[in-house]
Structure formats: structure tokens, C-alpha cells
Amino acid sequence: MKRPLLSLLLASFTAFSCSAQPKGTVVHEPVRFEDGTPVEGDAVADSLFAQDRFVTDTTVTEKGDSLFTVRHAGAFVRMQLDGLPAGVDRILLVPVVGQVRTLPVTEPGPLVLWMAKEPGVLAAGAAVAESPDGRLWSARLSGKDMQPGIAYRWDATLLPPEAPDPGLRATPRPATLLDIAPGEYSGITWLGGNQYAVVDDNLKGGGILRFAIPIDADGNVGTVLRQVTPGTAAAKGKARDTEGIAFVPSENRLYVSSEMDQEIRGYDLNGNDAGTSLQVPKDLKGIVDNLGFEALTYNENTGLFWTTTEAPLKADSFLPGILRLQSFDREGKPSRRYFYQTGEPVKSGRNTVAYVFGVPALTALDDGRLLVMEREVYVPQGSLWEKFQGAFTDTHIYVVDPVHDTAGLLRKSLLCSFTTSALNLANFEGMCLGPVLPDGRRTLVLIADSQKGSGGLTNEYVKVILFR
């Protein structure tokens, strides 16, 4: 085999007699690493990487008197990326867990790269290329359980950022001003009928409230009633900054995400701690302060929870606006993870008294797709009049498809968008599916966090979006 390969690997050699081979020749006979049996079929012995199934062989020395079995302790990856846009000079390999790696692109056409790696699980991830016009082309790379002495292959096509039409059409209804006590209503989940569970991020324990939100056949919201659950009313200690909430019908249980400790805990419908929690990966706790788990959703049909941080993790500075969408199975164990990139904000946080931009809410659909809310809130410095003139919120709801999308950065389609000004300023932070209307349209219910009224600048709102 080729000498450069040997310099990359740890190898052990076992010699035994073989006098039948003529002198002056080198014979390669590929064998399987597991049991040493010969590999049958068309094998190119002097280019073992081409096999993509094994990287061990038997070799007769030029003296013709010894036979060595080369067994490599390392594993290998052969990666080929097609669809590379013209002008790209680098590729980012972004694992779902671990360090980002930058690869130079020196020639046009498909990029082929071989990498040696220690055995073990190679996490899924993404390959990302930035075209000269600034668009990000990407491909998702599947995870592999890499064994020693075997080569693994990734063949992927870099996809443009444009998403296919999701086939959903939305009709946003006007927001409804609520006549309830001011609060910090950050998350909402549907319990059935007109009943919802809501979290207030300034209350203790799970911060769980019960809301009655009647919605008529046209999507209009009636009188909304609010009740503090007994568990929340009796909770001790400090508020946990609870932000997201999801209902699991099969368990008759609520799960609440906390931005204070990046935990997701279970509660009963009365707001009492159930002693359960999701197993949050350690790296997802490396948040920028106050920009952690805002979003939480669960879908009984898929059996998956989903969450993400409001803004990128401290470690994720390789591209702007990159979030990690993390799923969990019914047992609360981490499942698949995907990359998502937010859009560009309209403003920045400079010279403001209140500013936030990111993802505060997710909603899981029955077919595995997700609705992602991106929200920007801007309140400038100055007098009350200056704040009133300049304040706004800008909300976009996108559709992504983790089940079928093979892009490394999930491609998103806009479902709907809307803005509010100081006349109706509404900081929508919670989002969930609601009932199906008689005409077949599904309701998406949004709730606003007024920050207890923000000194008279904003109020409590519920907004319904109809879609099918």
C-alpha cells in the first residue's frame, strides 16, 4: 500500500512464512479487519481508500519470504461535496457537538477530502460554503459510528438557501387586548377545548397559570380568563425565569424550560413539580446571559420535544445567527440536532432601553415540521414620547422541515409576518397550536409578554393565526 498512508496510522504487524511468492513482487490481498478473511470482488489494492469499506490488507514483501497483515487502529472518512458554488474558497465543517473545522477549496468542481480519525462516534453536522454573493450553501452530514480499520463515506450535495414551498397558507387575525392582570407571559401550550397552560417568567416554581381562551369559528378571541395554579401559588424560593411550556397528553404532564438554569422540568397540571426532567446536553448550557431556552414544544404524534436557545451559544461565532435546534424523545433523552440561522435584525441594541432579537418560540406540527418564531423588540432611549414614536416589534414565523431537508442549515419558508408599533406594541413570546376550526383551518395561538406593562408602553395580547 502507499507509504503516505502508513505515516498517518497506527499499525500492528503479524509475520508468518510464505515462501511460495516470487521474489521482486509485492502482492496485496485486501482482508476484512474483523476476522482477516479475504475481501472478494473488484479491489484496488494500491488504493485502499477507494474501497470505502476496509483499510486493512495483506502484503508480501519484495524479498518474497514474509507476509504482513496491516491492521490500522484509526478510522477514516472520505467526503465528497457536490454543488459547490463558483468562487468559494473555504468550507466549514460544523459538527452538532465539537469544534468547527475550516477546509480550503483550491480547485473548482467537487471537493473530495480524506480524513483520519480515532474510532468512535462521529457526530452528525453540516458542511457550509459561502458563495461570493453572501448566500450560504450547505449540506447535512449524517452521524457515523466509526470502527478501527474501516473507511466511511459522505457523499453530499450543497444546497442553496432557498426553501421549497411548504404548501401552508396563513391568515393572521388582529391581536386581542386582554383585560387581565399584567404579567410576563412567556410561553403557552394547548390543553384541549379552550384551556391553555401559560408560564409567567417572574413567578416561582414552574410559573404555571391556566388560561381560558375561547376562539370562535372565524378565529375571533372572546373573553380571556386567568388563574394561578395551586403549585405556582405555593412555590418557594426564587423565580426560575421560566420561559417555554409544552403539554404531553399521554402523561397528562407539563414541561417547562428555564432560562436561569437551562433545565426543562416536568410538572402536573396543578403546577406541582413532578420530579422529571429532560436530559439537556452540557454544551447547550453555554449561553449568553438571559438568552437561553425561551422555546419549548412537544408533539404527541411524533413523540418529540424541541427547544433552542434564543440567541447563539457563546461558542457559536463561526457564522452569524446560528442556533442549534435540539430534539428529545419521549423518555427525555437527547435525539437529533439541527442548525438554524436567523435573519438579519432591523435595528441593534445600541441606545435602547429595551432590545431583544432571536427565537422565543417553536411549535411542532404533526408531520414533523416546525414553526419557528423570530422576534425583534426595539425601544429607544429618550422621553416617553421618543420611546412611543420609535418603539416597534417585528415578528416572522417560518416553517422548517427537519425530517426531509438535507441542507446543513435548515431552509426556512415564511408562513407570515407582522409588526406592531407603540399604538399596539406587543412582545409576542409564546406560540402553540390551538383547535381546528369547523372549516378545517388550524389555529396558531400567540401570547405577548408585556413585562408587566413596561411603564404603560405595552399591554397583554393574544393573537390567532389561521393556517392550513
Sequence and secondary structure as in RCSB ss.txt:
>XXXX:A:sequence
MKRPLLSLLLASFTAFSCSAQPKGTVVHEPVRFEDGTPVEGDAVADSLFAQDRFVTDTTVTEKGDSLFTVRHAGA
FVRMQLDGLPAGVDRILLVPVVGQVRTLPVTEPGPLVLWMAKEPGVLAAGAAVAESPDGRLWSARLSGKDMQPGI
AYRWDATLLPPEAPDPGLRATPRPATLLDIAPGEYSGITWLGGNQYAVVDDNLKGGGILRFAIPIDADGNVGTVL
RQVTPGTAAAKGKARDTEGIAFVPSENRLYVSSEMDQEIRGYDLNGNDAGTSLQVPKDLKGIVDNLGFEALTYNE
NTGLFWTTTEAPLKADSFLPGILRLQSFDREGKPSRRYFYQTGEPVKSGRNTVAYVFGVPALTALDDGRLLVMER
EVYVPQGSLWEKFQGAFTDTHIYVVDPVHDTAGLLRKSLLCSFTTSALNLANFEGMCLGPVLPDGRRTLVLIADS
QKGSGGLTNEYVKVILFR
>XXXX:A:secstr
  HHHHTTS EEEEEEE TTS TT   EEEB TTT  B  SS  TT GGGGSS   EEEE TTSSEEEEEEES E
EEEEEEE   TT  EEEEEESSS  EEEE  SSS EEEEEEE SEEE  EEEEEE TTS EEEEEE  EEE TT 
EEEEEEE B S        EEE   EE  S    EEEEEEEETTEEEEEETTSSTT EEEEE  B TTS B   E
EEE HHHHH  S    EEEEEEETTTTEEEEEETTT  EEEE TTS EEEEE    GGGG   TT SEEEEEEET
TTTEEEEEESS  TT  SSTTEEEEEEE TTS EEEEEEEE    SS STTEEEEEEEEEEEEE TTS EEEEEE
EEEEESS HHHHHHH EEEEEEEEE TTT   SB   EEEEEEEEETTS   EEEEEEEEE TTS EEEEEEE  
STTGGGT   EEEEEEE 
